[in-house]
Amino acid sequence: MVFPHSIPYADPKYFLLLLIALIPLILSMLIAGKRPGWYQSLVTLFFLYVSFGGTSWHQGVALILYVVWQTLLVYAYFSYRQHKNSSSIFYGAVFLAILPLAITKVVPFFNGGHSSILGFLGISYLTFKSVQMIMETRDGMIKSYKVWHYIQFLLFFPTISSGPIDRFRRFDKDLDNPPTPEKYVDLLGTGVHRIFVGFLYKFIIGYYFGSVLLPPIERATLIHGGISWALVGYMYVYSMYLFFDFAGYSLFAVGTSNILGYETPMNFNKPFLAWNIKEFWNRWHMTLSFWFRDYIYMRLMFTLLKKKVFKSRIVASNVGYFALFLIMGIWHGLAWYYIVYGIYHATLICLTDAWLRFKKKHKNLPSNKFTHALAIFLNFQAVCFSFMIFSGILNKLM
């Protein structure tokens, strides 16, 4: 029997295979309260084949080489860290962990848009996991390293292509302690519910915005050229498509994780109801924004303040925000609109911080349901404008 090759959660066949594969595991969890490790490994290998086999075999080879590289690297650094703690070795390990991702991002820029042979679907999210392991090992937060546990963390198939980005210590706890049958009943129900909501988001609402509304309004935007009402319409339609498509995917990933007995963190929490841009990033693609906050921004701030690079904490914070969002923009790709997208968000956050400091000093400013609703409305416009930049439509118009 030849199995269809599919991007995770991209078509109904994938969900049919998922249902068939997970039935034995569901029954084992419900009846015995056990998650057979050998069966989960078998299911993982099967879905990796579905996603990275067939015509995508070169991605499968790249994935295997990548996992071997990262596993040896993390093991070597963990072994070294048990005895020594050189900063140069630490930075070298982080550099080597990021190197495969950096190569895949840079090669298309110099190779006429052609992808690197080292690239594969989900390389960014696996790299975030590897860098996290090295940094938390450096901090002494990871006390033991089991190669098989790390590989399972890296290759956890429900989240392998686009997250959410889990934390190793949380994942490892779930790996070693499957839920009791009583708790699993609730987790199973939650997982199934999230998958059905994901269908609504991705295949109905997201499809309508992305496949029905977006193509004609993009054509109208390009025909009119420059600033037009069509461009304004494109901004809102693209923003809705981006949210429902990605939030739907994330619900599939979290729901499937729940069915496997893992409490993978959620990625979205009503982001368009945020009342400022900082709150937006606490609600949008949360696992990514928290990863960048914890492993880049906070560490950069610590270094700037410890070495007294800036006398003012506010200046250091603003520099940290611009560095953070420039990195985030470049991570999306080496295109000017991704970099502008990053600068735009950094500017908004710095202005938000200034406004919050101003409000703290002037406590007599009005604060009620109307001002809260106005803040949500204005923030929504600012976010949609950023997504218009992110979409690349301005590049096409130029």
C-alpha positions as CSV (number, residue, x, y, z in Angstrom):
1,M,0.0,0.0,0.0
2,V,1.3,3.4,-1.0
3,F,0.5,6.2,1.5
4,P,-0.2,9.7,0.3
5,H,2.5,12.3,1.1
6,S,1.1,15.4,2.7
7,I,2.0,18.5,4.6
8,P,0.7,18.2,8.2
9,Y,-3.0,19.1,8.5
10,A,-3.2,20.2,4.8
11,D,-5.9,17.9,3.6
12,P,-8.6,15.4,4.7
13,K,-6.4,12.3,4.0
14,Y,-4.0,13.4,6.6
15,F,-6.7,13.6,9.3
16,L,-8.1,10.2,8.2
17,L,-4.6,8.7,8.7
18,L,-4.3,10.5,12.0
19,L,-7.6,9.1,13.2
20,I,-6.7,5.5,12.3
21,A,-3.2,5.7,13.8
22,L,-4.3,7.2,17.1
23,I,-7.2,4.8,17.9
24,P,-4.9,2.2,19.6
25,L,-3.1,4.9,21.6
26,I,-6.5,6.4,22.7
27,L,-7.8,3.0,23.9
28,S,-4.6,2.3,25.8
29,M,-4.7,5.7,27.5
30,L,-8.4,5.3,28.4
31,I,-8.2,1.7,29.6
32,A,-4.8,1.3,31.1
33,G,-3.6,4.9,31.6
34,K,-0.5,4.1,29.6
35,R,1.1,5.6,26.5
36,P,3.1,2.8,24.8
37,G,6.4,4.4,23.9
38,W,7.1,1.9,21.1
39,Y,3.7,2.7,19.5
40,Q,4.2,6.5,19.7
41,S,7.6,6.1,18.1
42,L,6.0,4.0,15.3
43,V,3.3,6.6,14.7
44,T,5.9,9.4,14.7
45,L,8.0,7.6,12.1
46,F,5.0,7.0,10.0
47,F,3.9,10.6,10.0
48,L,7.4,11.8,9.4
49,Y,7.4,9.5,6.3
50,V,4.0,11.0,5.2
51,S,5.4,14.6,5.6
52,F,9.0,14.1,4.4
53,G,8.9,11.1,2.1
54,G,8.0,10.6,-1.6
55,T,8.6,13.7,-3.6
56,S,9.9,15.4,-0.5
57,W,12.6,12.7,0.2
58,H,15.4,15.3,0.0
59,Q,13.7,17.1,2.9
60,G,13.6,13.8,4.8
61,V,17.3,13.3,4.3
62,A,18.0,16.8,5.4
63,L,15.9,16.2,8.5
64,I,17.8,13.1,9.4
65,L,21.2,14.8,9.1
66,Y,19.8,17.8,11.0
67,V,18.6,15.7,13.9
68,V,22.0,13.8,14.1
69,W,23.8,17.2,14.1
70,Q,21.7,18.8,16.8
71,T,21.6,15.6,19.0
72,L,25.4,15.3,19.0
73,L,25.8,19.1,19.5
74,V,23.5,19.3,22.5
75,Y,25.0,16.1,24.0
76,A,28.5,17.5,23.6
77,Y,27.6,20.8,25.2
78,F,25.6,19.1,28.1
79,S,28.7,16.9,28.8
80,Y,31.0,19.9,28.7
81,R,28.7,22.0,31.0
82,Q,28.8,19.4,33.7
83,H,32.5,20.4,34.4
84,K,33.1,23.9,32.8
85,N,31.2,27.0,31.9
86,S,33.1,29.0,29.3
87,S,31.2,31.8,27.6
88,S,33.1,31.3,24.3
89,I,32.1,27.6,24.2
90,F,28.5,28.5,25.0
91,Y,28.3,31.1,22.2
92,G,30.0,28.6,19.8
93,A,27.4,26.0,20.6
94,V,24.5,28.4,20.0
95,F,26.2,29.5,16.7
96,L,26.5,25.9,15.6
97,A,22.9,25.2,16.5
98,I,21.7,28.1,14.5
99,L,24.0,27.5,11.5
100,P,21.8,25.1,9.5
101,L,18.9,27.5,9.8
102,A,21.0,30.5,8.9
103,I,22.3,28.7,5.8
104,T,18.7,27.8,4.6
105,K,17.7,31.5,5.1
106,V,20.7,33.0,3.3
107,V,21.1,30.6,0.3
108,P,17.9,31.6,-1.5
109,F,19.0,35.3,-1.3
110,F,22.2,34.4,-3.3
111,N,20.8,31.5,-5.3
112,G,18.0,33.1,-7.3
113,G,15.4,32.1,-4.8
114,H,16.2,28.4,-4.9
115,S,16.0,26.6,-1.5
116,S,19.1,25.2,0.2
117,I,19.5,21.4,0.2
118,L,19.7,21.6,4.0
119,G,16.2,23.1,4.3
120,F,13.1,21.2,5.3
121,L,9.6,22.0,6.6
122,G,9.9,23.1,10.2
123,I,13.6,23.7,10.5
124,S,13.0,27.0,12.3
125,Y,10.9,25.5,15.1
126,L,13.4,22.6,15.6
127,T,16.2,25.1,15.8
128,F,14.3,27.1,18.5
129,K,14.1,23.9,20.5
130,S,17.8,23.1,20.1
131,V,18.9,26.6,21.1
132,Q,16.6,26.5,24.0
133,M,18.2,23.3,25.2
134,I,21.7,24.8,25.0
135,M,20.7,28.0,26.8
136,E,18.8,26.2,29.6
137,T,21.7,23.8,30.0
138,R,24.0,26.8,30.4
139,D,21.7,28.2,33.1
140,G,21.7,24.9,34.9
141,M,18.0,24.4,34.5
142,I,18.3,21.1,32.6
143,K,19.8,18.6,35.0
144,S,19.8,15.5,32.8
145,Y,20.1,14.7,29.2
146,K,18.6,11.6,27.7
147,V,19.3,11.3,24.0
148,W,16.0,9.5,23.2
149,H,13.9,12.0,25.2
150,Y,15.6,14.9,23.3
151,I,15.0,13.3,19.9
152,Q,11.3,12.7,20.8
153,F,11.1,16.4,21.9
154,L,12.7,17.5,18.6
155,L,10.6,15.2,16.4
156,F,7.2,15.5,18.2
157,F,5.2,15.2,15.0
158,P,2.0,17.2,15.9
159,T,4.1,20.4,16.1
160,I,7.0,19.7,13.9
161,S,6.2,21.9,10.9
162,S,5.1,25.2,12.5
163,G,4.9,24.9,16.3
164,P,3.7,25.7,18.9
165,I,7.2,25.8,20.4
166,D,7.2,23.7,23.6
167,R,9.7,23.8,26.4
168,F,11.8,20.7,27.0
169,R,11.2,20.5,30.7
170,R,7.5,20.7,30.3
171,F,7.4,18.2,27.5
172,D,9.7,15.8,29.3
173,K,7.4,15.8,32.3
174,D,4.4,14.8,30.1
175,L,6.6,12.2,28.4
176,D,7.4,10.5,31.7
177,N,4.0,11.0,33.3
178,P,1.0,10.2,31.0
179,P,-2.3,11.4,32.4
180,T,-4.5,9.1,34.4
181,P,-7.6,7.7,32.6
182,E,-9.8,10.2,34.4
183,K,-7.7,13.2,33.4
184,Y,-7.2,11.9,29.9
185,V,-11.0,11.8,29.3
186,D,-11.0,15.6,29.8
187,L,-7.8,16.1,27.7
188,L,-9.2,13.9,24.9
189,G,-12.4,15.9,24.8
190,T,-10.5,19.2,24.8
191,G,-8.3,17.9,22.0
192,V,-11.2,16.8,19.8
193,H,-12.9,20.1,20.4
194,R,-9.8,22.1,19.4
195,I,-9.5,20.1,16.2
196,F,-13.1,20.8,15.2
197,V,-12.6,24.5,15.9
198,G,-9.4,24.3,13.9
199,F,-11.5,22.9,10.9
200,L,-13.8,25.9,11.3
201,Y,-10.9,28.4,11.4
202,K,-8.6,26.9,8.7
203,F,-10.9,25.2,6.2
204,I,-14.0,27.4,6.3
205,I,-13.2,30.9,7.5
206,G,-9.5,30.9,6.6
207,Y,-10.4,29.3,3.2
208,Y,-13.0,32.0,2.5
209,F,-10.7,34.9,3.3
210,G,-7.6,33.3,1.6
211,S,-9.0,31.6,-1.5
212,V,-12.3,33.4,-2.2
213,L,-11.8,37.0,-1.1
214,L,-8.0,37.5,-1.3
215,P,-7.2,36.8,-5.0
216,P,-9.7,39.2,-6.5
217,I,-8.9,42.0,-4.0
218,E,-5.2,41.5,-4.6
219,R,-5.8,41.8,-8.4
220,A,-7.8,45.0,-7.8
221,T,-5.0,46.4,-5.6
222,L,-2.4,45.8,-8.2
223,I,-4.6,47.2,-11.0
224,H,-5.3,50.4,-9.1
225,G,-1.7,50.8,-8.0
226,G,-0.5,53.0,-5.1
227,I,-2.7,53.8,-2.2
228,S,-6.3,52.9,-2.9
229,W,-9.4,51.5,-1.2
230,A,-8.6,48.2,-2.7
231,L,-5.3,48.2,-0.7
232,V,-7.2,49.0,2.5
233,G,-9.5,46.1,1.8
234,Y,-6.5,43.8,1.1
235,M,-5.0,44.8,4.4
236,Y,-8.1,43.6,6.4
237,V,-8.7,40.5,4.3
238,Y,-5.1,39.4,4.4
239,S,-5.0,40.0,8.2
240,M,-8.1,37.8,8.7
241,Y,-6.7,35.1,6.5
242,L,-3.4,35.1,8.3
243,F,-5.0,34.7,11.7
244,F,-7.6,32.1,10.9
245,D,-5.3,30.0,8.8
246,F,-2.4,29.9,11.3
247,A,-4.7,29.8,14.4
248,G,-6.5,26.8,12.8
249,Y,-3.2,25.0,12.2
250,S,-2.2,25.7,15.8
251,L,-5.4,24.3,17.1
252,F,-4.8,21.1,15.0
253,A,-1.3,20.8,16.5
254,V,-2.4,21.4,20.1
255,G,-5.5,19.2,19.7
256,T,-3.5,16.3,18.3
257,S,-1.0,16.7,21.2
258,N,-3.8,16.6,23.7
259,I,-5.0,13.3,22.2
260,L,-1.5,11.9,22.6
261,G,-1.7,13.0,26.3
262,Y,0.5,16.1,26.1
263,E,-0.6,19.5,27.2
264,T,1.2,21.5,24.5
265,P,0.8,25.3,25.1
266,M,-1.7,27.3,23.1
267,N,-0.5,29.7,20.4
268,F,-3.3,32.3,20.2
269,N,-5.5,34.0,22.8
270,K,-7.9,36.4,21.0
271,P,-5.1,38.7,19.8
272,F,-7.3,41.2,18.0
273,L,-8.9,42.1,21.3
274,A,-5.5,43.3,22.6
275,W,-5.6,47.0,23.8
276,N,-1.9,47.7,22.9
277,I,0.9,46.2,20.9
278,K,2.6,44.6,23.9
279,E,-0.6,42.9,24.9
280,F,-1.0,41.8,21.3
281,W,2.4,40.0,21.4
282,N,1.3,38.3,24.6
283,R,-1.7,36.9,22.6
284,W,-0.4,36.3,19.1
285,H,1.8,33.3,18.3
286,M,2.5,33.2,22.0
287,T,5.1,30.4,22.1
288,L,7.2,32.2,19.5
289,S,6.9,35.7,21.1
290,F,7.7,34.2,24.5
291,W,10.7,32.3,23.1
292,F,12.1,35.5,21.6
293,R,11.4,37.4,24.8
294,D,13.0,34.8,27.1
295,Y,16.0,33.7,25.0
296,I,16.9,36.9,23.1
297,Y,15.4,40.1,24.7
298,M,15.8,39.2,28.3
299,R,19.4,38.0,27.8
300,L,20.3,41.0,25.7
301,M,18.8,43.3,28.4
302,F,20.8,41.5,31.1
303,T,24.0,41.9,29.2
304,L,23.4,45.6,28.3
305,L,22.6,46.5,32.0
306,K,25.3,44.3,33.5
307,K,28.0,45.8,31.3
308,K,26.5,49.3,31.7
309,V,26.4,49.8,27.9
310,F,23.6,52.4,28.5
311,K,23.0,54.4,31.7
312,S,19.3,54.5,31.1
313,R,17.2,51.3,31.5
314,I,14.7,52.8,29.1
315,V,17.3,53.3,26.4
316,A,18.6,49.8,26.9
317,S,15.0,48.5,26.7
318,N,14.3,50.3,23.4
319,V,17.6,49.1,21.9
320,G,16.6,45.6,23.0
321,Y,13.2,45.9,21.3
322,F,14.7,47.0,18.0
323,A,17.3,44.2,18.1
324,L,14.6,41.7,18.9
325,F,12.2,42.6,16.2
326,L,15.0,43.1,13.6
327,I,16.0,39.5,14.3
328,M,12.4,38.4,14.1
329,G,12.0,40.2,10.8
330,I,15.1,38.7,9.3
331,W,14.1,35.3,10.6
332,H,11.0,35.5,8.3
333,G,13.3,36.2,5.3
334,L,15.9,38.5,3.8
335,A,13.4,40.9,2.2
336,W,13.0,44.6,2.9
337,Y,9.4,44.3,3.9
338,Y,10.1,41.7,6.7
339,I,12.8,44.1,8.1
340,V,10.4,47.1,7.9
341,Y,7.8,44.9,9.6
342,G,10.2,44.3,12.5
343,I,11.2,47.9,12.8
344,Y,7.5,49.0,12.7
345,H,6.6,46.7,15.6
346,A,9.7,47.7,17.6
347,T,8.7,51.4,17.1
348,L,5.1,50.7,18.3
349,I,6.3,48.9,21.4
350,C,8.7,51.7,22.3
351,L,5.9,54.3,21.8
352,T,3.6,52.1,23.9
353,D,6.1,52.0,26.7
354,A,6.4,55.8,26.6
355,W,2.6,56.1,26.7
356,L,2.3,53.8,29.7
357,R,5.0,55.8,31.5
358,F,3.1,58.9,30.7
359,K,-0.2,57.4,32.0
360,K,1.5,56.3,35.2
361,K,2.5,59.9,35.9
362,H,-0.9,61.4,34.9
363,K,-3.4,59.3,36.8
364,N,-6.2,61.8,36.0
365,L,-6.4,60.6,32.4
366,P,-9.8,59.0,31.5
367,S,-9.9,55.3,31.8
368,N,-13.3,53.5,31.1
369,K,-15.0,51.1,28.8
370,F,-15.0,53.7,25.9
371,T,-11.3,54.3,26.1
372,H,-10.6,50.6,26.4
373,A,-12.7,49.9,23.3
374,L,-11.0,52.8,21.5
375,A,-7.6,51.3,22.4
376,I,-8.6,47.9,21.0
377,F,-9.9,49.5,17.8
378,L,-6.7,51.6,17.2
379,N,-4.4,48.6,18.0
380,F,-6.3,46.5,15.5
381,Q,-5.7,49.1,12.8
382,A,-2.0,49.2,13.7
383,V,-1.7,45.4,13.6
384,C,-3.5,45.0,10.3
385,F,-1.3,47.7,8.8
386,S,1.8,45.7,9.9
387,F,0.4,42.5,8.3
388,M,-0.1,44.4,5.1
389,I,3.6,45.3,5.2
390,F,4.4,41.6,6.1
391,S,2.4,40.3,3.1
392,G,4.8,41.8,0.6
393,I,2.0,43.5,-1.4
394,L,3.9,46.8,-1.2
395,N,6.8,45.1,-2.9
396,K,4.5,44.0,-5.7
397,L,3.1,47.5,-6.0
398,M,6.6,49.0,-6.4
